[in-house]
């Protein structure tokens, strides 16, 4: 799969350094939205989160556009801007779709892989690093626009 370095507008928005902002970055790239707007919207959505317990019984930290966003918050935010979730894997089914151009549909996608979201546009990965693992990275599912603008 082809790869293009893309920070989603992070540097242009005045943010510096490296961080775990893959959710914000992937949404900004695929949805063609300003990075700063997505960053602010995700942090606003995080304020409405209810604390959830982890497997160890401890409460999870609130989401942050800078360091990580909980899956329910991602799904709610993306649904609110017209994107829908398409699962490619079920519990116990094994990996059926990989981060490869011939296994994903065309168009603008926000792809969920283990501990990461990445923008894929017409078969090209847009991210700050290549997450494909030479085409072996399993895709859990992806978000696609309900209706193109």
TORKOL-4160 file (C-alpha; in steps of 0.2 Angstrom, whole numbers, padded with zeros to 4 digits, m for minus):
149
<pt num="1" X="0000" Y="0000" Z="0000"/>
<pt num="2" X="0007" Y="0017" Z="m0004"/>
<pt num="3" X="0011" Y="0029" Z="0010"/>
<pt num="4" X="0011" Y="0048" Z="0011"/>
<pt num="5" X="0017" Y="0057" Z="0026"/>
<pt num="6" X="0003" Y="0068" Z="0032"/>
<pt num="7" X="0001" Y="0076" Z="0050"/>
<pt num="8" X="m0017" Y="0082" Z="0046"/>
<pt num="9" X="m0013" Y="0100" Z="0048"/>
<pt num="10" X="m0006" Y="0098" Z="0066"/>
<pt num="11" X="0010" Y="0109" Z="0063"/>
<pt num="12" X="0000" Y="0122" Z="0053"/>
<pt num="13" X="m0012" Y="0123" Z="0067"/>
<pt num="14" X="0003" Y="0128" Z="0079"/>
<pt num="15" X="0004" Y="0111" Z="0088"/>
<pt num="16" X="0022" Y="0105" Z="0091"/>
<pt num="17" X="0031" Y="0089" Z="0095"/>
<pt num="18" X="0025" Y="0071" Z="0094"/>
<pt num="19" X="0010" Y="0064" Z="0103"/>
<pt num="20" X="m0003" Y="0050" Z="0102"/>
<pt num="21" X="m0016" Y="0061" Z="0092"/>
<pt num="22" X="m0019" Y="0048" Z="0078"/>
<pt num="23" X="m0038" Y="0049" Z="0080"/>
<pt num="24" X="m0038" Y="0068" Z="0078"/>
<pt num="25" X="m0026" Y="0067" Z="0064"/>
<pt num="26" X="m0035" Y="0053" Z="0054"/>
<pt num="27" X="m0052" Y="0062" Z="0056"/>
<pt num="28" X="m0044" Y="0079" Z="0050"/>
<pt num="29" X="m0036" Y="0071" Z="0035"/>
<pt num="30" X="m0051" Y="0059" Z="0029"/>
<pt num="31" X="m0065" Y="0072" Z="0033"/>
<pt num="32" X="m0055" Y="0086" Z="0026"/>
<pt num="33" X="m0058" Y="0096" Z="0042"/>
<pt num="34" X="m0046" Y="0108" Z="0051"/>
<pt num="35" X="m0035" Y="0099" Z="0063"/>
<pt num="36" X="m0038" Y="0112" Z="0077"/>
<pt num="37" X="m0057" Y="0111" Z="0074"/>
<pt num="38" X="m0057" Y="0092" Z="0076"/>
<pt num="39" X="m0045" Y="0093" Z="0091"/>
<pt num="40" X="m0057" Y="0105" Z="0100"/>
<pt num="41" X="m0073" Y="0095" Z="0095"/>
<pt num="42" X="m0065" Y="0078" Z="0102"/>
<pt num="43" X="m0060" Y="0087" Z="0118"/>
<pt num="44" X="m0078" Y="0094" Z="0120"/>
<pt num="45" X="m0085" Y="0077" Z="0117"/>
<pt num="46" X="m0073" Y="0070" Z="0130"/>
<pt num="47" X="m0082" Y="0081" Z="0143"/>
<pt num="48" X="m0098" Y="0071" Z="0141"/>
<pt num="49" X="m0090" Y="0054" Z="0144"/>
<pt num="50" X="m0096" Y="0044" Z="0158"/>
<pt num="51" X="m0081" Y="0036" Z="0168"/>
<pt num="52" X="m0080" Y="0017" Z="0163"/>
<pt num="53" X="m0071" Y="0004" Z="0173"/>
<pt num="54" X="m0057" Y="m0006" Z="0165"/>
<pt num="55" X="m0055" Y="m0024" Z="0167"/>
<pt num="56" X="m0045" Y="m0021" Z="0183"/>
<pt num="57" X="m0060" Y="m0011" Z="0191"/>
<pt num="58" X="m0051" Y="0006" Z="0189"/>
<pt num="59" X="m0059" Y="0020" Z="0181"/>
<pt num="60" X="m0052" Y="0025" Z="0163"/>
<pt num="61" X="m0045" Y="0042" Z="0160"/>
<pt num="62" X="m0056" Y="0054" Z="0151"/>
<pt num="63" X="m0052" Y="0055" Z="0132"/>
<pt num="64" X="m0040" Y="0068" Z="0125"/>
<pt num="65" X="m0037" Y="0072" Z="0107"/>
<pt num="66" X="m0019" Y="0073" Z="0111"/>
<pt num="67" X="m0016" Y="0057" Z="0120"/>
<pt num="68" X="m0031" Y="0045" Z="0115"/>
<pt num="69" X="m0049" Y="0044" Z="0113"/>
<pt num="70" X="m0061" Y="0031" Z="0119"/>
<pt num="71" X="m0070" Y="0021" Z="0105"/>
<pt num="72" X="m0088" Y="0026" Z="0110"/>
<pt num="73" X="m0083" Y="0044" Z="0109"/>
<pt num="74" X="m0075" Y="0041" Z="0092"/>
<pt num="75" X="m0090" Y="0033" Z="0086"/>
<pt num="76" X="m0102" Y="0046" Z="0092"/>
<pt num="77" X="m0092" Y="0061" Z="0085"/>
<pt num="78" X="m0090" Y="0053" Z="0068"/>
<pt num="79" X="m0108" Y="0049" Z="0067"/>
<pt num="80" X="m0112" Y="0067" Z="0072"/>
<pt num="81" X="m0102" Y="0072" Z="0056"/>
<pt num="82" X="m0110" Y="0059" Z="0045"/>
<pt num="83" X="m0098" Y="0045" Z="0045"/>
<pt num="84" X="m0103" Y="0027" Z="0048"/>
<pt num="85" X="m0094" Y="0011" Z="0055"/>
<pt num="86" X="m0091" Y="m0004" Z="0044"/>
<pt num="87" X="m0085" Y="m0019" Z="0054"/>
<pt num="88" X="m0073" Y="m0031" Z="0045"/>
<pt num="89" X="m0069" Y="m0042" Z="0060"/>
<pt num="90" X="m0080" Y="m0051" Z="0073"/>
<pt num="91" X="m0075" Y="m0058" Z="0090"/>
<pt num="92" X="m0067" Y="m0075" Z="0086"/>
<pt num="93" X="m0068" Y="m0074" Z="0067"/>
<pt num="94" X="m0050" Y="m0070" Z="0064"/>
<pt num="95" X="m0043" Y="m0057" Z="0053"/>
<pt num="96" X="m0052" Y="m0056" Z="0036"/>
<pt num="97" X="m0046" Y="m0039" Z="0030"/>
<pt num="98" X="m0028" Y="m0032" Z="0030"/>
<pt num="99" X="m0022" Y="m0014" Z="0028"/>
<pt num="100" X="m0019" Y="m0017" Z="0009"/>
<pt num="101" X="m0026" Y="m0007" Z="m0006"/>
<pt num="102" X="m0034" Y="m0023" Z="m0013"/>
<pt num="103" X="m0044" Y="m0027" Z="0003"/>
<pt num="104" X="m0051" Y="m0010" Z="0006"/>
<pt num="105" X="m0064" Y="0000" Z="m0004"/>
<pt num="106" X="m0059" Y="0016" Z="m0013"/>
<pt num="107" X="m0063" Y="0033" Z="m0007"/>
<pt num="108" X="m0060" Y="0042" Z="0010"/>
<pt num="109" X="m0059" Y="0030" Z="0025"/>
<pt num="110" X="m0054" Y="0031" Z="0043"/>
<pt num="111" X="m0047" Y="0014" Z="0046"/>
<pt num="112" X="m0046" Y="0006" Z="0064"/>
<pt num="113" X="m0031" Y="m0006" Z="0067"/>
<pt num="114" X="m0024" Y="m0012" Z="0084"/>
<pt num="115" X="m0022" Y="0004" Z="0095"/>
<pt num="116" X="m0022" Y="0016" Z="0080"/>
<pt num="117" X="m0033" Y="0025" Z="0068"/>
<pt num="118" X="m0027" Y="0029" Z="0050"/>
<pt num="119" X="m0033" Y="0039" Z="0035"/>
<pt num="120" X="m0034" Y="0030" Z="0019"/>
<pt num="121" X="m0038" Y="0039" Z="0003"/>
<pt num="122" X="m0041" Y="0030" Z="m0013"/>
<pt num="123" X="m0028" Y="0016" Z="m0007"/>
<pt num="124" X="m0015" Y="0028" Z="0000"/>
<pt num="125" X="m0011" Y="0028" Z="0018"/>
<pt num="126" X="m0010" Y="0046" Z="0025"/>
<pt num="127" X="m0001" Y="0046" Z="0042"/>
<pt num="128" X="0015" Y="0052" Z="0051"/>
<pt num="129" X="0022" Y="0034" Z="0049"/>
<pt num="130" X="0018" Y="0019" Z="0039"/>
<pt num="131" X="0007" Y="0008" Z="0050"/>
<pt num="132" X="0004" Y="m0006" Z="0036"/>
<pt num="133" X="0017" Y="m0019" Z="0043"/>
<pt num="134" X="0020" Y="m0023" Z="0024"/>
<pt num="135" X="0001" Y="m0027" Z="0021"/>
<pt num="136" X="m0001" Y="m0039" Z="0036"/>
<pt num="137" X="m0009" Y="m0027" Z="0048"/>
<pt num="138" X="m0027" Y="m0033" Z="0053"/>
<pt num="139" X="m0041" Y="m0020" Z="0050"/>
<pt num="140" X="m0055" Y="m0021" Z="0063"/>
<pt num="141" X="m0066" Y="m0010" Z="0053"/>
<pt num="142" X="m0067" Y="0007" Z="0045"/>
<pt num="143" X="m0078" Y="0023" Z="0045"/>
<pt num="144" X="m0084" Y="0029" Z="0028"/>
<pt num="145" X="m0095" Y="0045" Z="0024"/>
<pt num="146" X="m0113" Y="0042" Z="0023"/>
<pt num="147" X="m0115" Y="0054" Z="0009"/>
<pt num="148" X="m0101" Y="0063" Z="0001"/>
<pt num="149" X="m0101" Y="0082" Z="0002"/>
